[in-house]
Amino acid sequence: MALSVEDRLAVHELLSLHGHLMDSGEFDRMGELFCADIVYDVSAFGFGELHGYEAITEAGLALGDANPVGHHVTNICVSEDPDGTVRVRSKGIGVSADGSVGSVVYEDVVRREAAGWRIAYRRVIPRRTPLRP
């Protein structure tokens, strides 16, 4: 299936919604972002893979004040594999309460469900070193 312009727009909106819901702690709205069988891979941060809404909620609550006050998503690139898998690569900028800033890459697999597009898999990769050709 070729992705329509409407599909691409819906995926962009989905990624944008993530920051709004996470920043406001609206964990009860996870179903608007993720598939029920979500795998949220934060291995690069030492937390392994989180499976399901409850694990993501627990991790967010456990971080407490270490959570960013702002998640900003940019540079969203949507692609479709020959087998129909839809992948999204984007950049995330996190702003902490003390004003420090961090950068990550999100590698997502999204899936269209009855309620719309949802993230089925997310891998979060921190950007800690600048490019050194």
N, C-alpha and C positions, 0 to 999 in steps of 0.2 A: 504494500500500500504506500503510495506517495503521500507525504505529509502535506496537508493543505496550509494555506496562509492562516486559516482559523486555528488549526492545530498548533502551529508554531507560536501564534500569539497566546494561546491558552497555556503553553509550556512556559513562555516568558512570564506570564502572570503568576503561574504556580511558583516559580523560583523567587519572584518578588515577594509573594505572600509569606514565604518562609521567614524572612527577616522581621516582618511586622509581627507575626505570631510569636516567634521566639523572643523578641525583645520585650513583648508585653506579657510573656509568661502564660499565654493562652494554650496550655497543654491539652485542654479539653477539646481543642479544635484540630488535633493531629490528623484526624481522618480527612481533613481538607488538603493536607500536604502529602501524606504518605499512604501507600498501600498497607493493608493490615499486616502483611508479611514483610514489612520493611527491614532491610539490613542496612544499618548506619555504621560505616566502618571508620572508626577514629583510632585505628591501630597506630598511626603515625604520632599520636599524642599519648600512647601508652594505655589506651582504654579498650583496645580490641574492637570486636564487632558488637554493636547493640542490636538486639532483635526485638522488634515490636515497639508500640507506642510507650508501654510502661517502662521499658529499659531506657528509652530516650528521655522520658520525663524524669526518671530517677537520676540520670546522669546530670541533667540540667539543674535539678534541685540540689544535688550534691555539690556542684560547682559554686552555688550561691553567688557571693559577690565577685567571684572570679569570672563570671559570665560577662561577655561584652555587653555594653549598654546599647550598642548599635551594630547590627549585621547588615552590610550593604553588598548586594550582588550586582556584578557588572560583567561585561564581555561574554554574554551568553551566546554559545554556539550550539545549535541543534543539528544532529545528523541522524540518518537512518541506515542501519546495516542491511545488507542484502536479505537477511532472514526476517526483517521487520523490526528488529530491536531498535528502539529510539534512545539515543545517547545525548546527554547534554554536558558540556564542559563550560564552566564559568569561573569567575574570580570572585572571591569574597574578601571584604575588608571588614575587620572587626575593630571597633573602637572601645577601649576599656574606660572605666570610670576615672582613672587617673590620667586619661588623655593619650596613653600609649596606643599604638595601632599595630595590628597584625594582618598578614595577608595569607590567604589560602587559595587552593584550587579545589573546586568541587567537581567530581566526576560522578555523574548520575546516570541511571537507567530509569526512564519514565515509562509508565504504562497507562493506556487509556482504559478506564474502568467505567462502570455504569454511571457513576457520579462525575466523571471527567478525568483529566490527566492527573496522575499521582506519581510520586517518587517511589520506585520499588527498591532501589539500591543507591546509596550515596557513599562515596569515599571522600574523605576530607584530607587534603595534603597540604601541610604548612609550607609556606615559602619563607625560608630562613636565611638563605644566602643569595646575594645578587648574581647576575649572570657574569661569568668569567670565561670569555671565549679562549 
